[in-house]
Amino acid sequence: MASQFGLLLRQWRQRAGLSQEALAQRAAVGIRTVRGLETGERTDPRMGTVRALADALELTGAERTELFSAAGRDEPMAAVEPVRFDPLHEAVETLKVAIEARWRREEEQRQIHDPVPLPVRWDAAPAPLMDSWLNIGGEAALGGRLDQVVEVYRGIGSRRLVVLGRAGSGKTVLTTRFVLDLLGARNPADPVPVIFSLGAWHPERAGLRDWLADQLTRDHPFLAASGPSGGTLAAALVDSQRVLPVLDGFDEIATGLHRPALTALNTTTLPLLLTSRVGEYRDAVEGTDVLTSAAAVVLADLTCDDLADYLPRTTRKTGPGGNVWKPVLDEVRNGGPLAEVLTTPLMVALARRIYSDTPDHDPAALLDLHEPDEIERHLLSSFAPAVYGLHADRVQPWLGHLADHLTRLGTHDLAWWQFGTSSVVTGLSVGITVGVTDLALEAVLVGALIARGLLFAVMIGLVTGLLFGAAHRYVVRRTPLEPVRTRLRLRGRAGRRVWSRGLLGLAFGGAVGAAYGLVRAMAFWLVTPDVPWSAGVLVDIGVFGLVFGLGAALVFAVVAAMEAPLDVRSAGSPDGLLEANRRAVLGLVAAMVPVFAVFVAGATGVVASGLTALRFEVLWSPTTALALGLVGGVGGGLAYVLSLTAWGQWVVFARVWLPLTGKLPWGLPAFLDDAYRRGVLRRAGAVYQFRHARLQEHFARLR
């Protein structure tokens, strides 16, 4: 078995991205020395060897001390290098606090310790499902129970472990406990364990490291800040192995992508923990290769003794023979379908919620069911009525829509920014909003005639809806709308981003402005048809296209120059990220509408002076120009928000369209939070998920 010295050496070698041969060459020691120290065949390294290895790995002062201590030696003080400033240290510590708080709340929410945790045990997986011990690095005992998961993991030389189990066998419970126990026993130099839901990964579109960094910035927006090497803090943490990936749900990767995912995992030497259902993992490795350098374990079924020790503790209800669970436990001891079903933490947790936590529900009802599938269907279908009581009939269609929505997307992540993508609905929403806004603003600011104002509002709403609906369709086909990861600040960095955003604003604003000028001319002609069209129409189109284009370019460029990463406090939950995006988007509009209005007023004044000099008849005043700028700024800002931001799409679909069509409740945020507190949903970073994939499948069938 590898010694503590060997485990540290292997960990820091892999962090440096070195093979054993490369480290031996850099440290000027033999390859057999490095291999022997890592596997535990050599346990008494010389002082010079330890110093050479520490120098080659460029360890910090604290890491050198830890390595020498593991070797049973003290390095002379004169040789100890001063501790170097680590720009990632603050990010690591902040991430650690956020991760620990999040998963401790999740454990409490799932009643893991109420009254005691269900026993989760495992044994070594069959040999075909794990790599050779020569590659893993020192043979270790793999059997264990929930409170030993960190000990078993640290005994694996490669620090790569695959946890296999059937549906509901406790893989999520194990990963949560692994993260919390590892954080509790963590040394300052250890990486921070972070759970990633692998179902959202498409290995043929994104490399593992890039995807991990993207997920980190999604759940922790402060990690989008620039790192020491020019990339993001998230990418720097992944590349420097300051993050330990806990990859949950290999089986949830889309069909046909399991082998490409395994290939991508095998191209890295990252320490990790991977969970999967047994069948999907076996199919992925059959005839090819297992996860390189990874040990593997299989979760064991719960026993009758486990149930007898757990279920009676969950209720004080009694029956004729004592505790209300006694008849069920007697039936389990006799074998049969109940003994087959109540072997996983999921089914036991459902039974506990339905019969222990709900008044007037007697678990003896399970004795009337005679087939395993029938019992499982009964537990799944009884869960919502037990949780929601009299409101279950009203709530289940909403849960069914959510489950069906996730199934159609091919994911388990219920993200608030993915409730809809219809460009028709988006365009309709933009058109109505802009039309009503224009009618109200023009009536208040310039006192537009009712007939002309109403006609113009309808026309500008129609044109704007078509333009922004088309823009939305173009954008979402290329790149799905994601939550903004930035806020505005007074000082920012300029550069290529400013120029690219400015050109985008020029093109889009020019198109909108030209359409605006055309609509104004058409509305005027329809109200006064006796006045013939003239060159003034082309002037309107040209003037508004130029002014709106330059104004939009200015706004887009200023926004790009003032962007800064969102504050860490926005990273706690789906509601936290949603609220941070709401503030960021509305703050952007509030800041930029005055800029646009003042620019339009000034620019139209300059153009009006030029046209007057050319003997064109121009009706212009500062008040009219400012009103025009406000109408364009407010209307354009609302159209941009609703069609081209994730928060705007949330408003269109989750807060208006889906409730209007009866598919979801009007108070959707409160409904989701309530479902989370009732244990129907769980939180995984910035998204919700159904408590288990089996529940999602059940509710999806209700549609």
HELIX and SHEET records of a PDB file:
HELIX    1   1 GLN A    4  ARG A   15  1                                  12    
HELIX    2   2 GLN A   20  ALA A   27  1                                   8    
HELIX    3   3 ILE A   31  THR A   39  1                                   9    
HELIX    4   4 MET A   47  ALA A   56  1                                  10    
HELIX    5   5 GLY A   61  ALA A   70  1                                  10    
HELIX    6   6 MET A   77  ALA A   79  5                                   3    
HELIX    7   7 HIS A   89  GLN A  109  1                                  21    
HELIX    8   8 ALA A  127  LEU A  129  5                                   3    
HELIX    9   9 TRP A  133  ILE A  136  1                                   4    
HELIX   10  10 LEU A  146  GLN A  148  5                                   3    
HELIX   11  11 VAL A  149  ARG A  154  1                                   6    
HELIX   12  12 LYS A  171  GLY A  184  1                                  14    
HELIX   13  13 LEU A  198  ALA A  200  5                                   3    
HELIX   14  14 LEU A  208  ASP A  219  1                                  12    
HELIX   15  15 PRO A  221  ALA A  224  5                                   4    
HELIX   16  16 LEU A  233  ASP A  239  1                                   7    
HELIX   17  17 PHE A  250  GLU A  252  5                                   3    
HELIX   18  18 HIS A  258  ASN A  266  1                                   9    
HELIX   19  19 VAL A  278  VAL A  285  1                                   8    
HELIX   20  20 CYS A  304  TYR A  310  1                                   7    
HELIX   21  21 LEU A  311  THR A  314  5                                   4    
HELIX   22  22 LYS A  326  ARG A  333  1                                   8    
HELIX   23  23 PRO A  337  VAL A  341  1                                   5    
HELIX   24  24 PRO A  345  ALA A  351  1                                   7    
HELIX   25  25 ARG A  352  SER A  356  3                                   5    
HELIX   26  26 PRO A  363  ASP A  368  5                                   6    
HELIX   27  27 PRO A  372  TYR A  388  1                                  17    
HELIX   28  28 GLY A  389  HIS A  391  5                                   3    
HELIX   29  29 ALA A  392  LEU A  409  1                                  18    
HELIX   30  30 TRP A  416  GLN A  418  5                                   3    
HELIX   31  31 SER A  423  LEU A  445  1                                  23    
HELIX   32  32 ILE A  450  ARG A  478  1                                  29    
HELIX   33  33 ARG A  496  VAL A  527  1                                  32    
HELIX   34  34 ALA A  535  MET A  562  1                                  28    
HELIX   35  35 VAL A  568  ALA A  571  5                                   4    
HELIX   36  36 PRO A  574  ALA A  613  1                                  40    
HELIX   37  37 PRO A  622  LEU A  644  1                                  23    
HELIX   38  38 ALA A  646  GLN A  649  1                                   4    
HELIX   39  39 TRP A  650  TRP A  657  3                                   8    
HELIX   40  40 LEU A  658  LEU A  660  1                                   3    
HELIX   41  41 LEU A  668  ARG A  677  1                                  10    
HELIX   42  42 ALA A  693  ALA A  700  1                                   8    
SHEET    1   A 7 GLY A 144  ARG A 145  0                                        
SHEET    2   A 7 ARG A 121  ALA A 124 -1                                        
SHEET    3   A 7 ALA A 295  LEU A 299 -1                                        
SHEET    4   A 7 ARG A 160  LEU A 164  1                                        
SHEET    5   A 7 LEU A 272  SER A 276  1                                        
SHEET    6   A 7 VAL A 243  ASP A 248  1                                        
SHEET    7   A 7 VAL A 192  SER A 197  1                                        
SHEET    1   B 2 THR A 318  GLY A 319  0                                        
SHEET    2   B 2 GLY A 322  ASN A 323 -1                                        
SHEET    1   C 2 THR A 486  LEU A 488  0                                        
SHEET    2   C 2 GLU A 563  PRO A 565 -1                                        
SHEET    1   D 2 LEU A 681  ALA A 684  0                                        
SHEET    2   D 2 VAL A 687  PHE A 690 -1                                        
END                                                                             
